[in-house]
Amino acid sequence: MSEASQPSSAAPAARPRAPRPPPVSVTPAAVERVRALLAKRGKPSYGVRVGVRTRGCSGLSYTLEYADAADPGDEVLRPTDDIAILIAPKAAMFLFGTEMDFVEEQFKSGFTFRNPNEKGRCGCGESFHV
């Protein structure tokens, strides 16, 4: 058997993986609001952590809290050099593809989440299900 006809023992070269998009995109308005909240907190903070918890009539609600450090498993997003948005590990599967925004209207203001995974929301809009 010639060298050309012998089977190769080398493993095929692995194709490089395309970078995975971040689970959450953050609008400029949300970045500015997070920046303002961190500045007003009065103590150094690593960033804010986005999560979900069981609550409400539809099952899940979004949570947002200050983070003094990244927890093991957190996905860290850096929409700007000075802002860190952490995604809690248990929340990532519910949030993939979500856009985090901050909206100011005449009678209310707050963070909003446009989540393509939502299958429905409760009547008051406080909770959702996937």
PyMOL commands that set and color helices and strands:
alter all, ss='L'
color gray80, all
select helices_A, chain A and resi 3-5+28-40+92-95
alter helices_A, ss='H'
color red, helices_A
select strands_A, chain A and resi 24-26+47-55+59-67+75-80+83-87+98-104+109-114+120-121+128-129
alter strands_A, ss='S'
color yellow, strands_A
deselect
rebuild
show_as cartoon
